[in-house]
Amino acid sequence: MESRSTTELVEFRYPFLISARPNPLPAGRYRVHIEEEMLDGLSFPAWRRTSMTIAQQGLSSGRLLQAYSTTPTELAAVLAADGAVRP
């Protein structure tokens, strides 16, 4: 089965909550990583999302601090509440 992944950067101006973490995440730049797999047996290409994570990277080193699972609905809600921007 064919798969693909995409990454998007988002920047939060204010601390925010997601369901995978009990405490707020700090404001800053986050990487959203989406994994999808192609659905077989259709006459047109279609993809199913298999995972979506949001992660903050260390400011100076660029290393990953921690990734949290999220959903498109949850991410859209926290982005809208923050008025977040895509750099």
Secondary structure as the mmCIF struct_conf table of DSSP 4:
data_model
#
loop_
_struct_conf.conf_type_id
_struct_conf.id
_struct_conf.beg_label_comp_id
_struct_conf.beg_label_asym_id
_struct_conf.beg_label_seq_id
_struct_conf.end_label_comp_id
_struct_conf.end_label_asym_id
_struct_conf.end_label_seq_id
STRN STRN1 SER A 3 PHE A 12
BEND BEND1 ARG A 13 TYR A 14
STRN STRN2 PHE A 16 PHE A 16
TURN_TY1_P TURN_TY1_P1 SER A 19 ALA A 20
BEND BEND2 PRO A 22 ASN A 23
HELX_LH_PP_P HELX_LH_PP_P1 PRO A 24 PRO A 24
STRN STRN3 LEU A 25 LEU A 25
HELX_LH_PP_P HELX_LH_PP_P2 PRO A 26 PRO A 26
BEND BEND3 ALA A 27 ALA A 27
STRN STRN4 GLY A 28 MET A 38
HELX_LH_PP_P HELX_LH_PP_P3 LEU A 39 LEU A 39
TURN_TY1_P TURN_TY1_P2 ASP A 40 GLY A 41
BEND BEND4 SER A 43 PHE A 44
STRN STRN5 TRP A 47 GLN A 57
HELX_LH_PP_P HELX_LH_PP_P4 GLY A 58 GLY A 58
TURN_TY1_P TURN_TY1_P3 LEU A 59 SER A 61
STRN STRN6 LEU A 64 SER A 69
HELX_RH_AL_P HELX_RH_AL_P1 PRO A 72 ASP A 82
TURN_TY1_P TURN_TY1_P4 GLY A 83 GLY A 83
STRN STRN7 VAL A 85 VAL A 85
#
